[in-house]
Amino acid sequence: MQKNLIIAIFFSATITSYSQSLRYQDLGILFSQNDDNGSARYTALSGAFGALGGDVSAINVNPAGIAIFNSSSFSGTFNSRNSIINASYGDAALNDRKTLTYNNEFVNLSHAGAVLVFENTYNSEWDKFAIGFNYRITKDFTNTFSAEGNEAVTRFDSNPRDNNTPALIYDFTDGQLFNTNYGGELTELNFAISAVHLKKLYMGVSLNLYDLNFTQQSVLTELNSDIDGNILDVELYQENYTTGAGFSANAGFIYKAHPNFRFGLAYQTPTLYQEILQDTNYNQDSTIDIGETTYFTENKTYPQELKYLDFIAYRLKTPSKVTASAAFIFGKSGLLSFDYINKNYKNIELSNGGFSNENQFFQNQLRNTHSYNIGTEWRFNKFSIRGGYKFEQNPYKSALETNNLRGHSLGAGYNFGSFKLDFSYNNSNQNSSYNFYPGYDVNPADLLIDNRIYTASITLNL
């Protein structure tokens, strides 16, 4: 006789050190990354504004750039993001490898900011100064993907409710299914001041405040059976809710060496999250980082003593960033801009807890990354067309060339005088992987991530 058992199993002592959800080292990297959201003009040039300035979104690149403005202005931006994730998982040699495609679509108020420009009426070498305020979504975490296949692994090979002696062992597998949902976002609020010296040297500083909200819910399903064909279907559910607040500072300059050429340099300090609060659910006897484990019977009830809620507070320091820039200005006809960005991910640090292994991981497995953005704009009276390209190096030392992020952008805008309308399209893609069986000799799921973002902005001249 064949039996069907549908349960979500709790962690046994032999597997308590493993988690299918993102671990602390994964979160440290995730919270250090940037989506480069901003105005449609900013995104159309792939964010290459370090020496260009003149856009409120450029505060996060080089705060000196807000003094490029000739008059006060306000801008707001909406974007629509379409993320396509192809997840391939399973043993290809056994013909048990499958590819699942997930299509995610989201709409956000991705940016809003203003710049106030003040001319210096006194006899001074400082010609003007500007104050800027900017809000933007630094990192949008929301995404969903599923992976299904068969890697011949039985992480859960016994039923804790089995009263047989000896207990049945379910060491044959028909496959695994993993589904995860991310939610939340990392936003920042920038306050900047900039001034111009002798109409050539632009200098600026900014304070950046961050608000972090991140969630992950994941379900791992195993389809296992024993030698007699008795079936054990296992579902393990885990969840993570994380919030925090942080701050950093920027300082930079832009020097106009020639009416047609300017260069800039900016430094952003590490972002310090003094207190990240994480609500987690996990088995009381487990040393796992994140997770909730329950039994699911036919009537969806489970022993209350198996559900535990815990809370942890810790600190995070993300890497600093250096941006070197150059821009060529071809009168009122057009421009070409270039940014080089350096971030040392080895300097990520977790503290206020037992994070020595994670910090050692950052030191040993991550690297100093080199990235760049290129943008161009050409004007035809009141109409402008734009384009850009970006390359972002993957922070892992062992990353393949295909793991680096590459993207291109296109855009257009029209100046109506009292206001401007701008639009852009960005497409970026990279290969990645997700290991939901850490500690086992199992190949991870291979992910191909394709992001397409449509952005629309309105700018009002004040």
TORKOL-4160 file (C-alpha; in steps of 0.2 Angstrom, whole numbers, padded with zeros to 4 digits, m for minus):
462
<pt num="1" X="0000" Y="0000" Z="0000"/>
<pt num="2" X="0006" Y="0017" Z="m0004"/>
<pt num="3" X="0005" Y="0032" Z="0008"/>
<pt num="4" X="0005" Y="0050" Z="0005"/>
<pt num="5" X="0012" Y="0061" Z="0019"/>
<pt num="6" X="0012" Y="0080" Z="0016"/>
<pt num="7" X="0021" Y="0089" Z="0030"/>
<pt num="8" X="0033" Y="0103" Z="0033"/>
<pt num="9" X="0047" Y="0096" Z="0043"/>
<pt num="10" X="0057" Y="0104" Z="0057"/>
<pt num="11" X="0076" Y="0105" Z="0057"/>
<pt num="12" X="0085" Y="0090" Z="0064"/>
<pt num="13" X="0101" Y="0092" Z="0073"/>
<pt num="14" X="0111" Y="0086" Z="0058"/>
<pt num="15" X="0105" Y="0101" Z="0047"/>
<pt num="16" X="0103" Y="0115" Z="0059"/>
<pt num="17" X="0117" Y="0125" Z="0052"/>
<pt num="18" X="0110" Y="0127" Z="0034"/>
<pt num="19" X="0097" Y="0140" Z="0028"/>
<pt num="20" X="0088" Y="0141" Z="0011"/>
<pt num="21" X="0085" Y="0160" Z="0014"/>
<pt num="22" X="0098" Y="0173" Z="0011"/>
<pt num="23" X="0111" Y="0172" Z="0025"/>
<pt num="24" X="0120" Y="0187" Z="0033"/>
<pt num="25" X="0134" Y="0188" Z="0021"/>
<pt num="26" X="0122" Y="0188" Z="0007"/>
<pt num="27" X="0112" Y="0202" Z="0015"/>
<pt num="28" X="0128" Y="0212" Z="0018"/>
<pt num="29" X="0131" Y="0212" Z="m0001"/>
<pt num="30" X="0113" Y="0215" Z="m0006"/>
<pt num="31" X="0112" Y="0230" Z="0006"/>
<pt num="32" X="0128" Y="0237" Z="m0002"/>
<pt num="33" X="0122" Y="0238" Z="m0020"/>
<pt num="34" X="0114" Y="0252" Z="m0030"/>
<pt num="35" X="0100" Y="0252" Z="m0044"/>
<pt num="36" X="0106" Y="0269" Z="m0050"/>
<pt num="37" X="0088" Y="0276" Z="m0050"/>
<pt num="38" X="0085" Y="0294" Z="m0054"/>
<pt num="39" X="0077" Y="0306" Z="m0066"/>
<pt num="40" X="0074" Y="0300" Z="m0084"/>
<pt num="41" X="0089" Y="0311" Z="m0090"/>
<pt num="42" X="0100" Y="0304" Z="m0077"/>
<pt num="43" X="0095" Y="0286" Z="m0081"/>
<pt num="44" X="0096" Y="0289" Z="m0100"/>
<pt num="45" X="0114" Y="0293" Z="m0098"/>
<pt num="46" X="0117" Y="0278" Z="m0087"/>
<pt num="47" X="0120" Y="0289" Z="m0072"/>
<pt num="48" X="0137" Y="0296" Z="m0079"/>
<pt num="49" X="0135" Y="0313" Z="m0070"/>
<pt num="50" X="0150" Y="0314" Z="m0059"/>
<pt num="51" X="0158" Y="0328" Z="m0069"/>
<pt num="52" X="0142" Y="0333" Z="m0078"/>
<pt num="53" X="0131" Y="0339" Z="m0064"/>
<pt num="54" X="0115" Y="0349" Z="m0068"/>
<pt num="55" X="0103" Y="0335" Z="m0062"/>
<pt num="56" X="0097" Y="0333" Z="m0044"/>
<pt num="57" X="0099" Y="0314" Z="m0045"/>
<pt num="58" X="0118" Y="0317" Z="m0047"/>
<pt num="59" X="0119" Y="0322" Z="m0028"/>
<pt num="60" X="0122" Y="0303" Z="m0024"/>
<pt num="61" X="0137" Y="0303" Z="m0037"/>
<pt num="62" X="0145" Y="0320" Z="m0034"/>
<pt num="63" X="0136" Y="0333" Z="m0023"/>
<pt num="64" X="0146" Y="0347" Z="m0032"/>
<pt num="65" X="0136" Y="0345" Z="m0047"/>
<pt num="66" X="0120" Y="0354" Z="m0040"/>
<pt num="67" X="0130" Y="0371" Z="m0042"/>
<pt num="68" X="0130" Y="0368" Z="m0061"/>
<pt num="69" X="0111" Y="0373" Z="m0061"/>
<pt num="70" X="0108" Y="0390" Z="m0067"/>
<pt num="71" X="0091" Y="0392" Z="m0059"/>
<pt num="72" X="0081" Y="0383" Z="m0045"/>
<pt num="73" X="0071" Y="0368" Z="m0051"/>
<pt num="74" X="0060" Y="0353" Z="m0045"/>
<pt num="75" X="0059" Y="0336" Z="m0053"/>
<pt num="76" X="0049" Y="0320" Z="m0050"/>
<pt num="77" X="0050" Y="0303" Z="m0058"/>
<pt num="78" X="0040" Y="0287" Z="m0060"/>
<pt num="79" X="0047" Y="0271" Z="m0067"/>
<pt num="80" X="0040" Y="0254" Z="m0072"/>
<pt num="81" X="0051" Y="0239" Z="m0070"/>
<pt num="82" X="0050" Y="0223" Z="m0079"/>
<pt num="83" X="0061" Y="0209" Z="m0072"/>
<pt num="84" X="0062" Y="0192" Z="m0081"/>
<pt num="85" X="0071" Y="0178" Z="m0071"/>
<pt num="86" X="0075" Y="0162" Z="m0080"/>
<pt num="87" X="0080" Y="0149" Z="m0066"/>
<pt num="88" X="0088" Y="0132" Z="m0072"/>
<pt num="89" X="0090" Y="0118" Z="m0059"/>
<pt num="90" X="0093" Y="0099" Z="m0059"/>
<pt num="91" X="0105" Y="0086" Z="m0066"/>
<pt num="92" X="0106" Y="0088" Z="m0084"/>
<pt num="93" X="0114" Y="0071" Z="m0086"/>
<pt num="94" X="0099" Y="0063" Z="m0079"/>
<pt num="95" X="0087" Y="0073" Z="m0090"/>
<pt num="96" X="0080" Y="0081" Z="m0074"/>
<pt num="97" X="0085" Y="0099" Z="m0077"/>
<pt num="98" X="0071" Y="0111" Z="m0080"/>
<pt num="99" X="0070" Y="0130" Z="m0083"/>
<pt num="100" X="0056" Y="0140" Z="m0076"/>
<pt num="101" X="0053" Y="0158" Z="m0081"/>
<pt num="102" X="0046" Y="0172" Z="m0069"/>
<pt num="103" X="0040" Y="0189" Z="m0076"/>
<pt num="104" X="0038" Y="0202" Z="m0063"/>
<pt num="105" X="0032" Y="0220" Z="m0066"/>
<pt num="106" X="0032" Y="0235" Z="m0053"/>
<pt num="107" X="0028" Y="0253" Z="m0054"/>
<pt num="108" X="0037" Y="0265" Z="m0042"/>
<pt num="109" X="0039" Y="0284" Z="m0037"/>
<pt num="110" X="0058" Y="0281" Z="m0040"/>
<pt num="111" X="0064" Y="0299" Z="m0037"/>
<pt num="112" X="0059" Y="0317" Z="m0032"/>
<pt num="113" X="0071" Y="0331" Z="m0028"/>
<pt num="114" X="0074" Y="0350" Z="m0029"/>
<pt num="115" X="0088" Y="0362" Z="m0031"/>
<pt num="116" X="0088" Y="0380" Z="m0024"/>
<pt num="117" X="0101" Y="0391" Z="m0032"/>
<pt num="118" X="0107" Y="0407" Z="m0024"/>
<pt num="119" X="0118" Y="0420" Z="m0034"/>
<pt num="120" X="0131" Y="0429" Z="m0023"/>
<pt num="121" X="0127" Y="0448" Z="m0024"/>
<pt num="122" X="0143" Y="0452" Z="m0014"/>
<pt num="123" X="0160" Y="0456" Z="m0021"/>
<pt num="124" X="0167" Y="0438" Z="m0018"/>
<pt num="125" X="0177" Y="0425" Z="m0027"/>
<pt num="126" X="0162" Y="0413" Z="m0024"/>
<pt num="127" X="0150" Y="0416" Z="m0038"/>
<pt num="128" X="0134" Y="0406" Z="m0032"/>
<pt num="129" X="0129" Y="0392" Z="m0020"/>
<pt num="130" X="0115" Y="0379" Z="m0021"/>
<pt num="131" X="0106" Y="0368" Z="m0009"/>
<pt num="132" X="0099" Y="0352" Z="m0015"/>
<pt num="133" X="0086" Y="0339" Z="m0008"/>
<pt num="134" X="0083" Y="0322" Z="m0016"/>
<pt num="135" X="0074" Y="0306" Z="m0013"/>
<pt num="136" X="0076" Y="0290" Z="m0022"/>
<pt num="137" X="0074" Y="0271" Z="m0022"/>
<pt num="138" X="0092" Y="0265" Z="m0020"/>
<pt num="139" X="0088" Y="0247" Z="m0021"/>
<pt num="140" X="0071" Y="0239" Z="m0025"/>
<pt num="141" X="0071" Y="0221" Z="m0018"/>
<pt num="142" X="0054" Y="0216" Z="m0025"/>
<pt num="143" X="0056" Y="0200" Z="m0035"/>
<pt num="144" X="0050" Y="0182" Z="m0037"/>
<pt num="145" X="0057" Y="0166" Z="m0045"/>
<pt num="146" X="0055" Y="0148" Z="m0044"/>
<pt num="147" X="0067" Y="0133" Z="m0048"/>
<pt num="148" X="0062" Y="0115" Z="m0051"/>
<pt num="149" X="0072" Y="0100" Z="m0055"/>
<pt num="150" X="0080" Y="0084" Z="m0048"/>
<pt num="151" X="0098" Y="0085" Z="m0040"/>
<pt num="152" X="0096" Y="0068" Z="m0032"/>
<pt num="153" X="0096" Y="0075" Z="m0014"/>
<pt num="154" X="0086" Y="0070" Z="0001"/>
<pt num="155" X="0088" Y="0083" Z="0014"/>
<pt num="156" X="0073" Y="0076" Z="0023"/>
<pt num="157" X="0073" Y="0057" Z="0023"/>
<pt num="158" X="0062" Y="0054" Z="0038"/>
<pt num="159" X="0045" Y="0057" Z="0045"/>
<pt num="160" X="0046" Y="0064" Z="0063"/>
<pt num="161" X="0028" Y="0056" Z="0066"/>
<pt num="162" X="0033" Y="0039" Z="0061"/>
<pt num="163" X="0031" Y="0027" Z="0075"/>
<pt num="164" X="0038" Y="0012" Z="0066"/>
<pt num="165" X="0054" Y="0003" Z="0073"/>
<pt num="166" X="0064" Y="0005" Z="0063"/>
<pt num="167" X="0058" Y="0021" Z="0055"/>
<pt num="168" X="0055" Y="0022" Z="0037"/>
<pt num="169" X="0069" Y="0030" Z="0027"/>
<pt num="170" X="0064" Y="0040" Z="0012"/>
<pt num="171" X="0080" Y="0041" Z="0002"/>
<pt num="172" X="0073" Y="0041" Z="m0015"/>
<pt num="173" X="0069" Y="0057" Z="m0023"/>
<pt num="174" X="0057" Y="0063" Z="m0037"/>
<pt num="175" X="0063" Y="0081" Z="m0037"/>
<pt num="176" X="0064" Y="0097" Z="m0028"/>
<pt num="177" X="0054" Y="0114" Z="m0030"/>
<pt num="178" X="0060" Y="0130" Z="m0023"/>
<pt num="179" X="0050" Y="0147" Z="m0023"/>
<pt num="180" X="0055" Y="0163" Z="m0015"/>
<pt num="181" X="0048" Y="0180" Z="m0014"/>
<pt num="182" X="0058" Y="0196" Z="m0010"/>
<pt num="183" X="0050" Y="0212" Z="m0005"/>
<pt num="184" X="0054" Y="0230" Z="0001"/>
<pt num="185" X="0066" Y="0243" Z="m0004"/>
<pt num="186" X="0081" Y="0253" Z="0002"/>
<pt num="187" X="0078" Y="0272" Z="0000"/>
<pt num="188" X="0089" Y="0287" Z="0003"/>
<pt num="189" X="0086" Y="0305" Z="0007"/>
<pt num="190" X="0100" Y="0317" Z="0002"/>
<pt num="191" X="0104" Y="0334" Z="0008"/>
<pt num="192" X="0118" Y="0344" Z="m0001"/>
<pt num="193" X="0126" Y="0361" Z="m0002"/>
<pt num="194" X="0138" Y="0366" Z="m0016"/>
<pt num="195" X="0147" Y="0382" Z="m0021"/>
<pt num="196" X="0157" Y="0389" Z="m0036"/>
<pt num="197" X="0174" Y="0397" Z="m0035"/>
<pt num="198" X="0179" Y="0409" Z="m0049"/>
<pt num="199" X="0167" Y="0400" Z="m0060"/>
<pt num="200" X="0178" Y="0385" Z="m0062"/>
<pt num="201" X="0179" Y="0375" Z="m0046"/>
<pt num="202" X="0163" Y="0367" Z="m0040"/>
<pt num="203" X="0163" Y="0360" Z="m0022"/>
<pt num="204" X="0150" Y="0351" Z="m0013"/>
<pt num="205" X="0146" Y="0340" Z="0002"/>
<pt num="206" X="0130" Y="0330" Z="0006"/>
<pt num="207" X="0123" Y="0320" Z="0020"/>
<pt num="208" X="0113" Y="0304" Z="0015"/>
<pt num="209" X="0100" Y="0295" Z="0026"/>
<pt num="210" X="0094" Y="0278" Z="0022"/>
<pt num="211" X="0079" Y="0268" Z="0026"/>
<pt num="212" X="0080" Y="0249" Z="0024"/>
<pt num="213" X="0065" Y="0237" Z="0023"/>
<pt num="214" X="0068" Y="0219" Z="0017"/>
<pt num="215" X="0057" Y="0204" Z="0017"/>
<pt num="216" X="0060" Y="0186" Z="0010"/>
<pt num="217" X="0047" Y="0171" Z="0011"/>
<pt num="218" X="0053" Y="0155" Z="0003"/>
<pt num="219" X="0046" Y="0137" Z="0002"/>
<pt num="220" X="0057" Y="0122" Z="m0002"/>
<pt num="221" X="0048" Y="0107" Z="m0007"/>
<pt num="222" X="0055" Y="0089" Z="m0008"/>
<pt num="223" X="0046" Y="0074" Z="m0016"/>
<pt num="224" X="0054" Y="0059" Z="m0008"/>
<pt num="225" X="0050" Y="0040" Z="m0006"/>
<pt num="226" X="0056" Y="0025" Z="0002"/>
<pt num="227" X="0060" Y="0008" Z="m0005"/>
<pt num="228" X="0042" Y="0002" Z="m0004"/>
<pt num="229" X="0035" Y="0017" Z="m0014"/>
<pt num="230" X="0028" Y="0026" Z="0002"/>
<pt num="231" X="0029" Y="0045" Z="m0002"/>
<pt num="232" X="0035" Y="0059" Z="0009"/>
<pt num="233" X="0031" Y="0076" Z="0002"/>
<pt num="234" X="0041" Y="0089" Z="0012"/>
<pt num="235" X="0038" Y="0108" Z="0013"/>
<pt num="236" X="0050" Y="0119" Z="0023"/>
<pt num="237" X="0044" Y="0137" Z="0025"/>
<pt num="238" X="0056" Y="0151" Z="0030"/>
<pt num="239" X="0054" Y="0170" Z="0032"/>
<pt num="240" X="0064" Y="0185" Z="0036"/>
<pt num="241" X="0059" Y="0203" Z="0040"/>
<pt num="242" X="0073" Y="0216" Z="0041"/>
<pt num="243" X="0072" Y="0235" Z="0044"/>
<pt num="244" X="0086" Y="0247" Z="0048"/>
<pt num="245" X="0092" Y="0265" Z="0046"/>
<pt num="246" X="0109" Y="0271" Z="0041"/>
<pt num="247" X="0119" Y="0286" Z="0035"/>
<pt num="248" X="0134" Y="0291" Z="0024"/>
<pt num="249" X="0142" Y="0307" Z="0018"/>
<pt num="250" X="0148" Y="0313" Z="0001"/>
<pt num="251" X="0161" Y="0326" Z="m0004"/>
<pt num="252" X="0167" Y="0330" Z="m0021"/>
<pt num="253" X="0173" Y="0343" Z="m0033"/>
<pt num="254" X="0171" Y="0347" Z="m0052"/>
<pt num="255" X="0184" Y="0358" Z="m0061"/>
<pt num="256" X="0180" Y="0366" Z="m0077"/>
<pt num="257" X="0198" Y="0366" Z="m0085"/>
<pt num="258" X="0191" Y="0372" Z="m0102"/>
<pt num="259" X="0174" Y="0378" Z="m0108"/>
<pt num="260" X="0173" Y="0361" Z="m0117"/>
<pt num="261" X="0181" Y="0350" Z="m0103"/>
<pt num="262" X="0178" Y="0347" Z="m0085"/>
<pt num="263" X="0183" Y="0333" Z="m0073"/>
<pt num="264" X="0178" Y="0328" Z="m0056"/>
<pt num="265" X="0181" Y="0317" Z="m0041"/>
<pt num="266" X="0170" Y="0312" Z="m0027"/>
<pt num="267" X="0171" Y="0301" Z="m0011"/>
<pt num="268" X="0157" Y="0293" Z="m0002"/>
<pt num="269" X="0160" Y="0286" Z="0015"/>
<pt num="270" X="0154" Y="0269" Z="0021"/>
<pt num="271" X="0136" Y="0268" Z="0025"/>
<pt num="272" X="0134" Y="0264" Z="0044"/>
<pt num="273" X="0118" Y="0255" Z="0049"/>
<pt num="274" X="0119" Y="0257" Z="0068"/>
<pt num="275" X="0105" Y="0245" Z="0071"/>
<pt num="276" X="0097" Y="0233" Z="0059"/>
<pt num="277" X="0082" Y="0224" Z="0067"/>
<pt num="278" X="0078" Y="0207" Z="0061"/>
<pt num="279" X="0062" Y="0197" Z="0065"/>
<pt num="280" X="0065" Y="0179" Z="0062"/>
<pt num="281" X="0056" Y="0163" Z="0065"/>
<pt num="282" X="0066" Y="0147" Z="0068"/>
<pt num="283" X="0067" Y="0130" Z="0078"/>
<pt num="284" X="0072" Y="0133" Z="0096"/>
<pt num="285" X="0085" Y="0119" Z="0095"/>
<pt num="286" X="0092" Y="0126" Z="0078"/>
<pt num="287" X="0107" Y="0137" Z="0075"/>
<pt num="288" X="0100" Y="0143" Z="0059"/>
<pt num="289" X="0101" Y="0161" Z="0054"/>
<pt num="290" X="0083" Y="0163" Z="0047"/>
<pt num="291" X="0068" Y="0152" Z="0046"/>
<pt num="292" X="0051" Y="0146" Z="0052"/>
<pt num="293" X="0047" Y="0128" Z="0053"/>
<pt num="294" X="0030" Y="0120" Z="0056"/>
<pt num="295" X="0020" Y="0104" Z="0053"/>
<pt num="296" X="0007" Y="0105" Z="0040"/>
<pt num="297" X="m0007" Y="0091" Z="0041"/>
<pt num="298" X="m0023" Y="0089" Z="0031"/>
<pt num="299" X="m0032" Y="0102" Z="0042"/>
<pt num="300" X="m0016" Y="0114" Z="0042"/>
<pt num="301" X="m0013" Y="0114" Z="0060"/>
<pt num="302" X="0003" Y="0111" Z="0069"/>
<pt num="303" X="0010" Y="0110" Z="0087"/>
<pt num="304" X="0012" Y="0127" Z="0094"/>
<pt num="305" X="0027" Y="0123" Z="0103"/>
<pt num="306" X="0037" Y="0120" Z="0086"/>
<pt num="307" X="0034" Y="0139" Z="0081"/>
<pt num="308" X="0046" Y="0151" Z="0089"/>
<pt num="309" X="0049" Y="0170" Z="0085"/>
<pt num="310" X="0065" Y="0178" Z="0089"/>
<pt num="311" X="0073" Y="0195" Z="0087"/>
<pt num="312" X="0090" Y="0201" Z="0083"/>
<pt num="313" X="0099" Y="0218" Z="0082"/>
<pt num="314" X="0115" Y="0220" Z="0073"/>
<pt num="315" X="0126" Y="0233" Z="0064"/>
<pt num="316" X="0132" Y="0234" Z="0046"/>
<pt num="317" X="0145" Y="0244" Z="0037"/>
<pt num="318" X="0144" Y="0244" Z="0018"/>
<pt num="319" X="0160" Y="0249" Z="0007"/>
<pt num="320" X="0165" Y="0266" Z="0003"/>
<pt num="321" X="0164" Y="0272" Z="m0015"/>
<pt num="322" X="0176" Y="0283" Z="m0025"/>
<pt num="323" X="0170" Y="0291" Z="m0042"/>
<pt num="324" X="0182" Y="0299" Z="m0055"/>
<pt num="325" X="0174" Y="0307" Z="m0069"/>
<pt num="326" X="0176" Y="0317" Z="m0085"/>
<pt num="327" X="0164" Y="0326" Z="m0097"/>
<pt num="328" X="0166" Y="0334" Z="m0114"/>
<pt num="329" X="0154" Y="0348" Z="m0118"/>
<pt num="330" X="0151" Y="0352" Z="m0136"/>
<pt num="331" X="0144" Y="0369" Z="m0134"/>
<pt num="332" X="0125" Y="0368" Z="m0134"/>
<pt num="333" X="0125" Y="0354" Z="m0146"/>
<pt num="334" X="0129" Y="0339" Z="m0135"/>
<pt num="335" X="0140" Y="0331" Z="m0122"/>
<pt num="336" X="0150" Y="0315" Z="m0118"/>
<pt num="337" X="0152" Y="0310" Z="m0100"/>
<pt num="338" X="0162" Y="0296" Z="m0091"/>
<pt num="339" X="0162" Y="0289" Z="m0073"/>
<pt num="340" X="0173" Y="0276" Z="m0066"/>
<pt num="341" X="0168" Y="0269" Z="m0049"/>
<pt num="342" X="0178" Y="0259" Z="m0036"/>
<pt num="343" X="0170" Y="0250" Z="m0022"/>
<pt num="344" X="0180" Y="0238" Z="m0010"/>
<pt num="345" X="0167" Y="0225" Z="m0005"/>
<pt num="346" X="0180" Y="0217" Z="0006"/>
<pt num="347" X="0177" Y="0231" Z="0019"/>
<pt num="348" X="0159" Y="0225" Z="0022"/>
<pt num="349" X="0158" Y="0222" Z="0041"/>
<pt num="350" X="0144" Y="0215" Z="0052"/>
<pt num="351" X="0146" Y="0219" Z="0071"/>
<pt num="352" X="0136" Y="0218" Z="0088"/>
<pt num="353" X="0135" Y="0199" Z="0087"/>
<pt num="354" X="0145" Y="0183" Z="0082"/>
<pt num="355" X="0149" Y="0187" Z="0064"/>
<pt num="356" X="0168" Y="0182" Z="0063"/>
<pt num="357" X="0164" Y="0169" Z="0050"/>
<pt num="358" X="0154" Y="0181" Z="0039"/>
<pt num="359" X="0167" Y="0195" Z="0041"/>
<pt num="360" X="0181" Y="0182" Z="0036"/>
<pt num="361" X="0170" Y="0178" Z="0021"/>
<pt num="362" X="0170" Y="0196" Z="0015"/>
<pt num="363" X="0189" Y="0197" Z="0017"/>
<pt num="364" X="0192" Y="0181" Z="0008"/>
<pt num="365" X="0179" Y="0179" Z="m0005"/>
<pt num="366" X="0175" Y="0197" Z="m0011"/>
<pt num="367" X="0185" Y="0210" Z="m0020"/>
<pt num="368" X="0188" Y="0228" Z="m0025"/>
<pt num="369" X="0177" Y="0231" Z="m0039"/>
<pt num="370" X="0179" Y="0242" Z="m0055"/>
<pt num="371" X="0164" Y="0249" Z="m0064"/>
<pt num="372" X="0160" Y="0263" Z="m0076"/>
<pt num="373" X="0146" Y="0272" Z="m0084"/>
<pt num="374" X="0146" Y="0281" Z="m0101"/>
<pt num="375" X="0133" Y="0294" Z="m0106"/>
<pt num="376" X="0130" Y="0305" Z="m0121"/>
<pt num="377" X="0117" Y="0318" Z="m0125"/>
<pt num="378" X="0113" Y="0328" Z="m0141"/>
<pt num="379" X="0102" Y="0343" Z="m0143"/>
<pt num="380" X="0091" Y="0349" Z="m0158"/>
<pt num="381" X="0084" Y="0365" Z="m0152"/>
<pt num="382" X="0072" Y="0360" Z="m0138"/>
<pt num="383" X="0073" Y="0342" Z="m0141"/>
<pt num="384" X="0086" Y="0330" Z="m0134"/>
<pt num="385" X="0091" Y="0312" Z="m0137"/>
<pt num="386" X="0102" Y="0302" Z="m0125"/>
<pt num="387" X="0111" Y="0286" Z="m0123"/>
<pt num="388" X="0122" Y="0277" Z="m0111"/>
<pt num="389" X="0131" Y="0261" Z="m0106"/>
<pt num="390" X="0136" Y="0254" Z="m0089"/>
<pt num="391" X="0147" Y="0240" Z="m0083"/>
<pt num="392" X="0147" Y="0234" Z="m0065"/>
<pt num="393" X="0159" Y="0221" Z="m0059"/>
<pt num="394" X="0153" Y="0207" Z="m0048"/>
<pt num="395" X="0160" Y="0208" Z="m0030"/>
<pt num="396" X="0164" Y="0189" Z="m0029"/>
<pt num="397" X="0182" Y="0184" Z="m0033"/>
<pt num="398" X="0176" Y="0168" Z="m0041"/>
<pt num="399" X="0163" Y="0177" Z="m0052"/>
<pt num="400" X="0163" Y="0173" Z="m0070"/>
<pt num="401" X="0163" Y="0186" Z="m0084"/>
<pt num="402" X="0145" Y="0183" Z="m0087"/>
<pt num="403" X="0141" Y="0187" Z="m0069"/>
<pt num="404" X="0146" Y="0205" Z="m0072"/>
<pt num="405" X="0131" Y="0217" Z="m0075"/>
<pt num="406" X="0130" Y="0226" Z="m0091"/>
<pt num="407" X="0117" Y="0238" Z="m0097"/>
<pt num="408" X="0112" Y="0250" Z="m0110"/>
<pt num="409" X="0100" Y="0265" Z="m0110"/>
<pt num="410" X="0091" Y="0276" Z="m0122"/>
<pt num="411" X="0081" Y="0292" Z="m0119"/>
<pt num="412" X="0073" Y="0308" Z="m0125"/>
<pt num="413" X="0067" Y="0325" Z="m0118"/>
<pt num="414" X="0058" Y="0341" Z="m0123"/>
<pt num="415" X="0061" Y="0358" Z="m0115"/>
<pt num="416" X="0044" Y="0367" Z="m0115"/>
<pt num="417" X="0052" Y="0382" Z="m0106"/>
<pt num="418" X="0044" Y="0382" Z="m0089"/>
<pt num="419" X="0045" Y="0363" Z="m0088"/>
<pt num="420" X="0053" Y="0348" Z="m0096"/>
<pt num="421" X="0047" Y="0331" Z="m0100"/>
<pt num="422" X="0060" Y="0317" Z="m0101"/>
<pt num="423" X="0059" Y="0298" Z="m0104"/>
<pt num="424" X="0071" Y="0284" Z="m0104"/>
<pt num="425" X="0073" Y="0265" Z="m0107"/>
<pt num="426" X="0086" Y="0255" Z="m0098"/>
<pt num="427" X="0090" Y="0236" Z="m0100"/>
<pt num="428" X="0103" Y="0227" Z="m0090"/>
<pt num="429" X="0106" Y="0208" Z="m0088"/>
<pt num="430" X="0118" Y="0196" Z="m0079"/>
<pt num="431" X="0120" Y="0178" Z="m0074"/>
<pt num="432" X="0119" Y="0173" Z="m0056"/>
<pt num="433" X="0115" Y="0158" Z="m0045"/>
<pt num="434" X="0106" Y="0153" Z="m0029"/>
<pt num="435" X="0111" Y="0139" Z="m0018"/>
<pt num="436" X="0096" Y="0133" Z="m0008"/>
<pt num="437" X="0106" Y="0117" Z="m0002"/>
<pt num="438" X="0121" Y="0125" Z="0006"/>
<pt num="439" X="0132" Y="0112" Z="0014"/>
<pt num="440" X="0126" Y="0098" Z="0002"/>
<pt num="441" X="0135" Y="0093" Z="m0014"/>
<pt num="442" X="0121" Y="0100" Z="m0025"/>
<pt num="443" X="0123" Y="0112" Z="m0040"/>
<pt num="444" X="0114" Y="0129" Z="m0037"/>
<pt num="445" X="0100" Y="0135" Z="m0048"/>
<pt num="446" X="0107" Y="0146" Z="m0062"/>
<pt num="447" X="0098" Y="0162" Z="m0064"/>
<pt num="448" X="0098" Y="0173" Z="m0080"/>
<pt num="449" X="0091" Y="0190" Z="m0074"/>
<pt num="450" X="0085" Y="0203" Z="m0087"/>
<pt num="451" X="0079" Y="0220" Z="m0080"/>
<pt num="452" X="0069" Y="0233" Z="m0091"/>
<pt num="453" X="0065" Y="0249" Z="m0084"/>
<pt num="454" X="0054" Y="0263" Z="m0092"/>
<pt num="455" X="0056" Y="0280" Z="m0083"/>
<pt num="456" X="0046" Y="0296" Z="m0085"/>
<pt num="457" X="0051" Y="0313" Z="m0077"/>
<pt num="458" X="0044" Y="0330" Z="m0076"/>
<pt num="459" X="0055" Y="0345" Z="m0071"/>
<pt num="460" X="0048" Y="0362" Z="m0066"/>
<pt num="461" X="0059" Y="0377" Z="m0067"/>
<pt num="462" X="0056" Y="0387" Z="m0051"/>
